[in-house]
Amino acid sequence: MPLSHSVRHAPGTLGLIVISVVCFLLFHQLGWLSVLQAFNFVPFDEFGGMIQFGEPGADFWRFVTPAFIHFSWLHLAFNSLWLWEFGQRIEQRVGTVNLLGLFLLSAGVSNGIQYLVSGPSIFGGLSGVVYAFLGFLWAASLVRPGWIIPPPRPILLFMLGWLIVGFLGVLEFLGVGAIANGAHLGGLAVGFALGGLFAILSRLQVR
């Protein structure tokens, strides 16, 4: 499918990537610590190089905004690639509004689970949403084959393998950095559930 066609029919997916790039430039390139402080799941302040966390839950937007924080170009590029690969398939099938609803719900759930796993900390990235989109495509293609373009099997196996490797601690051991395993698993679960639900509802509508 031509890229121009995909862009026209997946403005929501493209918009999420653009927002992530802008946030990365503000935070990482321009050194705007205030962006990270405003977007992190738990509010925090820095005093003499020490991080002091506040109380979570007071600012509702913090359930979603960590998805837009990335800590390196590689982190951003990796997540943006998979978000586009999976998101435009979903958006062209269920529409922009439903795609953005899936984003909001999966970001909130994955970030919330990551907080429950790690406690007050600084984390971010679209990976929880990426796994939700993967789960959506996977479940929907199982429940109603042919309704939506499924993830290629090698990519599905790679992403599931990456999830398992993350839980085994191999990536941290190799110096890749801390992995938001809770966000990945939570995103995959909520996306899988919603993908199955959407496929069932679509099947009922054609009867």
Buried (B, 14 or more C-beta within 10 A) or exposed (E): EEEEEBEEBBBBBBBBBEBBBEBBEBBBEEEBEEBBBBBBBBBBEEEEEEEEBEEBEEBEEBBBBBBBBBBEEEBBEBBBEBBBBBBBBBBBBBEBEBBBBBBBBBBBBBBBBBBEBBEBBBBBBBBBBBBBBBBBBBBBBEBBEEBBBBBEEEBBEEBBEBBEBBEEEEBEEEEEEEBBBBBBBBBBBBBBBBBBBBBBEBEEEEE
